[in-house]
């Protein structure tokens, strides 16, 4: 299994990390943790 | 988000760049309504609010900002909001539907306060802005801030200055009553827009070094001082290409870029974030307001010897119908003649000038360069001498 990536916060920054890392390396295990009820919002 | 609250953007889903479901389709394990309570660095695990311990090889902090609150009694009352997150926008919009909201008070006169005054006024709500100072949007020259005040007043928004907040109480005529040094003022909604600070709680807990701004220090690759730990967006610092200093600028476009850089590096690539020049814009009713680079005070703090000029020109050719005045201020360094910053205000053309000048700052252009830039001239878009040329040549003569 690929490396385990944990991203804390799914705002513009965190969500962009998840999307780009996934594109680059499909073997990564990526978890995106968000304390609110929604992710990746246009400001 | 102000445009969603103001019903300019009607559908909630249009605000969401990518839903949890979309992420899950790509195999990302999305956990909403879940807090990261603590990072156990020895075990390389994140402790979540549901009790799970999530192991990591690589950790990314994208913890955003925390809205500042004035710290007055009653500020936690129902109907008092801060606008920072999407969920705040939903709560405000549902409050507007739920109560007959005839009047709103906005506390704070930064750009969020300005955007929100347009959003609420646009819904037909009587709107009052309370500001502790005398002029709004302190980044801009007082002459431009006065134009903003005039625009608010023209559109029926009251602007109260020198307001010292005392408390929020239950209202009689309206739901809530704000008490200030000026006495009571009632409203059905109170929006706190006094600013934000970086939320670096987890970073601090981990002992990561913070910058002067209180944001997490990062390298150009978005890595923190700790191996395998990245930070991106509003909780992290950013390199300012003009001041050559590390700053914190909580804007979504910067967060997107930093996130992509970190994602590239985590995904096996190698990319660095080139930094920012401090470009920013907002709209308030019929006015475009924009700025880039450094103001005079920031320039002096960064060790420059700033000189400035403020001109009023034409947004398009002066002979054309529909022309409107355009205010443009330029700041440059006396010693080198280099452009340091710009501010603009007008019904049209302010943002386009600031975007051009942002590219100039990015490239480190001088006033001589800016004064002779080859710009796209045609009467519907500018005079044959653009305000950029005029301002740059005027300031050059002053140095």
Interface residues (C-beta under 8 A of the other chain):
Chain A: X3 X4 X5 X6 X7 X8 X9 X10 X11 X12 X13 X14 X15 X16 X17 X18 X19 X20 X21 X22 X23 X24 X25 X26 X28 X29 X30 X31 X32 X33 X34 X35 X36 X37 X38 X39 X40 X41 X42 X43
Chain B: X1 X14 X15 X16 X17 X18 X19 X20 X23 X26 X27 X28 X29 X30 X31 X32 X33 X34 X35 X36 X46 X48 X49 X54 X55 X56 X57 X58 X59 X60 X61 X62 X63 X64 X85 X86 X87 X202 X230 X232 X233 X234 X235 X236 X251 X252 X253 X255 X256 X257 X258 X259 X260 X262 X263 X264 X266 X267 X268 X269
